[in-house]
Amino acid sequence: MKSLAGFVLAAVVLSGVAFVLGSYQTDVYRKLLLWITLALGYNFLFGIAGQIAFSHFTFYGIGAYAVLILLFKVGLPLPLAVLAGVALCVVLALVVAIPATRLEGFYLALATLAFAQLFLVVLSEGGSVTGAAGGLANYRLPDVFGVRVAGPWYTVVIVVLLLATMAILWRLDRSWFGRACRAVRDNPEAARAMGVNVARTRIAAYAITSALAGVAGMVYAFVDNTVNPPIFGLENSFLLLFMVIVGGSGRHAGAIVGAALLYLMPFVLSPLIGHHHALVFGVVMVAVVQFQPKGLIGVWDWLRSRNTPRAVNVPTRGAELRR
């Protein structure tokens, strides 16, 4: 009951922000919420399941393009297009995960990087289906039960997506599956000895997080009502990784902090130092990796531990007599 009340309160507060912002600020706010959603999913894949993959943002693009093609090229109604898009993301995730998750570390990263590059090539060479290099534009979200969802009300959809993703990942993290993912991340051999199916755990983690990224992509498709290959470029895959590392790998709060900081940093620094904000970005990355491997959330833990009074050991009367 308390968790439900907290969910509703968070939804009201986060949604209410959109009703007091201007159009430009609302656009930035929507994309910030989507980046946080993506960072939460990638944090589970990288920080909890221990898989270094560069295809998370690719599934974001697959979801966006899939729902548009199914809606406006195939002619499916919105609910069927969403379900078919999710199914496509799951199938492609399994196609990639079954062979790729048997690889370790650097080789897994290379395999998913190749998949991400292949996706960009398909988009650019897709002709009228994908819009080629120009992408797809000049469309809008179909009415939902006869009601047009636009403006601040569409931000409510993004807020619900964010909170639902957070709830799903939070529950998974605290379930037997989450414990299995952490065991596989820390020591695959020990996890296997304890009866954990390492390959199946990795495949499931990859498929679940990829499907969540695909759903986020479907929602993003109607933010600007345009999609094109550069939006889903490889640099965003690396940015997603940096967000999780800077915020604190393996911590949900860390993913939120890292995504908010790195997404908003250019908006704050660009008016002050122009394009040199990329230099600040690099300095922050190096400083975090060098001095605080646990990320910014680790700094918060350190400050909280310093302000928490330590328990004082008071000797009992029996201990005094023994002396």
C-alpha positions in Angstrom: 0.0 0.0 0.0 2.8 2.4 0.9 4.7 1.6 -2.4 1.5 2.3 -4.3 1.0 5.6 -2.6 4.6 6.5 -3.3 4.1 5.6 -6.9 1.0 7.8 -7.3 2.7 10.7 -5.4 5.8 10.5 -7.7 3.6 10.3 -10.8 1.6 13.4 -9.7 4.7 15.4 -8.9 6.7 14.5 -12.0 3.7 15.0 -14.2 2.8 18.3 -12.6 6.1 19.8 -13.6 5.2 19.5 -17.3 2.1 21.8 -16.8 4.2 24.7 -15.5 7.1 24.6 -18.1 7.3 26.3 -21.4 7.4 24.3 -24.7 11.2 24.3 -24.9 11.7 23.3 -21.2 9.0 20.6 -21.6 10.9 19.1 -24.5 14.1 19.0 -22.5 12.2 17.5 -19.5 10.6 14.8 -21.6 13.9 13.7 -23.0 15.5 13.8 -19.6 12.9 11.4 -18.3 13.5 9.1 -21.2 17.3 9.1 -20.7 16.7 8.2 -17.0 14.5 5.4 -18.1 17.2 4.1 -20.5 19.9 4.5 -17.8 17.9 2.5 -15.3 17.5 -0.4 -17.8 21.2 -0.3 -18.8 22.2 -0.1 -15.2 20.5 -3.4 -14.6 22.2 -4.9 -17.6 25.7 -3.5 -17.0 25.8 -2.8 -13.3 23.7 -5.7 -11.9 24.0 -8.4 -14.6 27.6 -7.4 -15.5 27.2 -7.4 -19.3 29.1 -4.8 -21.3 26.8 -4.2 -24.3 26.5 -1.3 -26.7 23.1 -2.3 -28.2 20.8 -0.8 -25.5 20.3 2.4 -27.4 19.9 0.4 -30.6 16.8 -1.3 -29.2 15.6 2.2 -28.3 15.7 2.9 -32.0 14.2 -0.4 -33.0 11.2 0.3 -30.8 10.8 3.7 -32.3 11.0 2.6 -35.9 9.0 -0.5 -35.3 5.9 1.2 -33.9 6.0 3.8 -36.7 6.4 1.2 -39.5 3.7 -1.0 -38.0 1.3 1.9 -37.6 1.8 3.9 -40.8 3.3 1.4 -43.3 1.5 -1.8 -42.2 -1.6 -0.2 -40.9 -2.0 -1.9 -37.6 -4.0 -0.3 -34.8 -1.9 1.3 -32.0 -2.3 -1.5 -29.3 -1.3 -4.2 -31.9 1.5 -2.1 -33.1 2.9 -1.7 -29.6 2.6 -5.4 -28.8 4.2 -6.4 -32.1 7.0 -3.9 -31.5 7.7 -5.4 -28.1 7.7 -8.9 -29.6 10.1 -7.8 -32.3 12.5 -6.4 -29.7 12.3 -9.6 -27.6 13.0 -11.7 -30.7 15.9 -9.6 -31.9 17.3 -9.5 -28.3 17.2 -13.3 -28.2 18.8 -13.5 -31.6 21.7 -11.3 -30.4 21.8 -12.6 -26.8 21.9 -16.4 -27.4 25.3 -16.3 -29.2 26.6 -13.0 -27.8 26.1 -13.6 -24.1 28.3 -16.7 -24.3 31.1 -14.2 -24.9 33.0 -12.4 -22.2 33.8 -8.8 -21.6 35.5 -7.1 -24.5 34.2 -9.7 -27.1 30.6 -9.2 -26.0 31.0 -5.5 -26.3 32.4 -5.9 -29.9 29.5 -8.2 -30.9 26.8 -5.8 -29.7 28.7 -2.9 -31.2 28.6 -4.6 -34.6 24.9 -5.2 -34.2 24.4 -1.5 -33.4 26.3 -0.5 -36.5 24.3 -2.9 -38.6 21.1 -1.4 -37.4 22.3 2.1 -38.5 23.1 0.7 -42.0 19.7 -0.9 -42.3 18.0 2.4 -41.4 20.1 4.4 -43.9 19.5 1.8 -46.7 15.9 1.0 -45.8 14.4 3.2 -48.6 10.8 4.3 -48.1 10.2 1.8 -45.3 12.7 3.5 -42.9 12.9 6.8 -44.7 16.6 6.2 -45.4 18.9 8.9 -44.1 16.1 11.4 -43.7 14.1 9.2 -41.4 10.4 9.4 -40.8 8.5 12.6 -40.1 5.2 14.4 -40.3 3.1 12.0 -38.3 1.4 12.1 -34.9 0.2 9.8 -32.3 -3.2 8.2 -33.1 -6.0 9.0 -30.8 -6.3 6.7 -27.8 -10.0 5.7 -27.3 -11.0 8.8 -29.3 -8.8 11.1 -27.1 -5.8 13.0 -28.5 -2.9 12.7 -26.1 -0.6 15.6 -26.7 1.2 18.5 -24.9 1.7 18.1 -21.1 -0.5 15.0 -21.1 2.0 13.1 -23.2 4.5 13.9 -20.6 2.3 12.0 -18.2 2.7 8.9 -20.4 6.5 9.3 -20.2 6.3 9.6 -16.4 4.3 6.4 -16.1 6.8 4.7 -18.4 9.7 5.8 -16.2 8.0 4.8 -12.9 6.8 1.4 -14.3 10.3 0.7 -15.6 11.8 1.6 -12.2 9.2 -0.6 -10.4 9.9 -3.6 -12.7 13.7 -3.4 -12.3 13.4 -2.8 -8.6 11.4 -5.9 -8.1 13.6 -7.9 -10.4 16.7 -6.7 -8.5 15.2 -7.9 -5.2 14.0 -11.3 -6.5 15.9 -14.5 -7.0 16.6 -13.4 -10.5 18.4 -10.3 -9.4 20.5 -12.3 -6.9 21.3 -14.7 -9.7 22.4 -11.8 -12.0 24.7 -10.4 -9.3 26.2 -13.8 -8.6 26.9 -14.3 -12.4 28.4 -10.8 -12.5 30.7 -11.4 -9.5 31.8 -15.0 -10.2 30.2 -17.0 -13.0 32.0 -20.2 -11.9 30.8 -19.9 -8.3 27.2 -19.1 -9.5 27.2 -22.2 -11.7 28.4 -24.3 -8.8 25.4 -23.0 -6.8 23.0 -24.2 -9.5 22.5 -20.9 -11.4 22.2 -21.4 -15.1 24.6 -18.7 -16.2 23.8 -18.6 -19.9 20.0 -18.5 -19.3 20.4 -15.7 -16.7 22.5 -13.6 -19.1 20.0 -14.1 -21.9 17.0 -13.3 -19.8 18.7 -10.1 -18.4 19.6 -9.0 -21.9 16.2 -9.7 -23.4 14.2 -8.0 -20.5 16.3 -4.8 -20.6 16.3 -4.7 -24.4 12.5 -5.0 -24.4 12.2 -2.2 -21.9 14.5 0.0 -24.1 12.2 -0.8 -27.0 9.1 0.4 -25.2 10.9 3.6 -24.3 11.8 4.0 -28.0 8.1 3.6 -28.9 7.2 6.5 -26.5 10.1 8.6 -27.8 8.9 8.2 -31.4 6.0 10.7 -30.6 8.0 13.2 -28.7 9.3 15.1 -31.7 7.2 13.3 -34.3 10.4 12.5 -36.2 13.1 9.8 -36.1 16.2 9.5 -38.2 19.5 7.4 -38.0 21.7 10.1 -36.3 19.4 10.1 -33.3 20.4 6.5 -32.5 24.1 6.9 -33.3 26.8 5.0 -31.5 27.9 8.0 -29.4 24.6 7.8 -27.5 25.4 4.2 -26.6 28.7 5.3 -25.0 27.0 8.2 -23.3 24.6 5.8 -21.7 27.5 3.7 -20.4 29.1 6.9 -19.0 25.9 7.9 -17.2 25.8 4.6 -15.3 29.5 4.7 -14.4 29.4 8.4 -13.3 26.2 7.9 -11.3 27.2 4.6 -9.7 27.1 1.2 -11.4 24.7 -1.3 -9.9 22.6 1.3 -8.0 19.3 2.5 -9.3 19.7 5.9 -7.7 23.1 6.1 -9.3 21.6 5.7 -12.8 19.2 8.5 -12.1 21.9 10.8 -10.8 24.3 10.0 -13.7 21.6 10.4 -16.4 20.4 13.7 -15.0 23.9 15.1 -14.6 25.3 14.2 -18.0 22.2 15.0 -19.9 21.7 18.4 -18.4 25.5 19.3 -18.3 25.6 20.7 -21.9 22.5 22.9 -21.3 24.2 24.4 -18.3 27.8 24.7 -19.5 27.3 25.6 -23.2 26.1 29.2 -22.5 29.1 29.6 -20.3 32.0 27.9 -22.1 30.5 26.9 -25.5 31.6 23.6 -27.0 34.3 23.3 -24.3 31.7 21.6 -22.1 33.0 18.3 -23.7 36.3 18.9 -21.9 34.5 19.2 -18.6 32.6 16.1 -19.4 35.9 14.2 -20.0 37.4 15.6 -16.7 34.3 14.4 -14.8 34.6 10.9 -16.3 38.3 10.6 -15.5 37.8 12.0 -12.0 35.0 9.6 -11.1 36.9 6.6 -12.5 40.1 7.6 -10.7 38.9 8.8 -7.4 35.4 7.4 -6.9 34.9 4.1 -8.6 31.5 3.7 -6.9 30.2 6.9 -8.7 28.5 9.9 -7.4 26.1 7.8 -5.3 29.2 6.5 -3.5 30.0 10.1 -2.5 26.5 10.4 -1.0 27.0 7.1 0.9 30.3 8.5 2.3 28.8 11.7 3.4 25.9 9.9 5.0 28.2 7.5 6.9 30.1 10.5 8.2 27.0 12.1 9.6 25.6 8.9 11.1 26.7 8.6 14.8 28.6 5.5 15.5 27.4 3.1 18.2 29.5 3.3 21.3 30.4 0.0 23.0 29.3 0.2 26.6 30.8 -2.6 28.8 28.2 -4.6 30.6 28.4 -5.2 34.4 29.6 -8.7 33.9 32.5 -7.5 31.7 33.4 -5.0 34.5 33.5 -7.8 37.1 35.7 -9.9 34.8 38.2 -7.1 34.7 
